[in-house]
Amino acid sequence: MKILFIGDIVGRPGRNTVTKLLPQIKDEHKPDLTIANGENLAHGRGITEENVKEMQRAGIDFFTTGNHVYANHRIKDKLNDRKFPVIRPANFPPTNPGRGYQIFETAKMQKVAIINLQGRVFMRHYYDCPFRKFDEILPVIKAEQPQAIFVDFHAEATSEKVALGRYIDGQVSAIVGTHTHIPTSDAKILPEGTAYITDVGMVGASDSIIGADKENIIASFINQVPFKYEMAEGDTELGAVLIEIDDATGKATQIDQILKNLNNT
């Protein structure tokens, strides 16, 4: 089985880049399942039903999210619909709209359990422990007998991501990091057979600060005042990983980083 995972898609520049590049990537690598982090689809913060449909047409099957999932309030009711291919972090309060994991069946009838977790270090909210939440839901997922278990850990601190990766090594097929929008160079298979990368990166404007207009954010750092969040334009980049998994064991056999640039001038 091959799973293609695309990092945080940031606003219209990110969506346009996916539309242009993803067909070529899928034609070359032929993944059985394509997942993306979609929490920044709507102008860099939040997600809408229209965004999801647009990205489905481009070739994405399923979406994970993170701390910005509720930034667009219209999405809350849709998150409770199990037919809507979007999950939110499992360690959010249990009363929150949405679900933290789901079993997805590929066209080849392969069952993939997709789990979304949120980091706590350097975050502004008090989430439940992602380590304990994973321990809680893993037996429920295993009862469904999926061929693969995939985790998106949406977290700020590299140490927290590395720690969770080591903690669940051998229990899942893959754990990938999102949220920082900066791709790391540590894609590997951990000792017990789990594919790992600290951060996949993003899909968004290259001449930016994590996809946003750089001037506003630089001014905010200097002046310590709130800034208007605007999307950057120009050339874009795409960060993704392709993970190969042994259907018989659920262990990863390979993880390859995919980094592409798109000239939009």
Buried (B, 14 or more C-beta within 10 A) or exposed (E): BBBBBBBBBBBBBBBBBBBBBBEEBBEEBEBBBBBBBBBBBBBBBBBBBEBBEBBBEBBBBBBBBBBBBBBBEEBBEBBEEEEBBBBBBBBBEEEBBBBBBBEBEBEEEBBBBBBBBBBBEEBEEEBBEBBEBBEEBBEEBEEEEBBBBBBBBBBBBBEBBBBBBBEBBEBBBBBBBBBBBEBBEBBBBBEEBBBBBBBBBBBBBBEBBBBBBBEBBEEBEEEEEEBEBBBBBEBBBBBBBBBBBBEEEBBBBEBEBBBBEBEBE
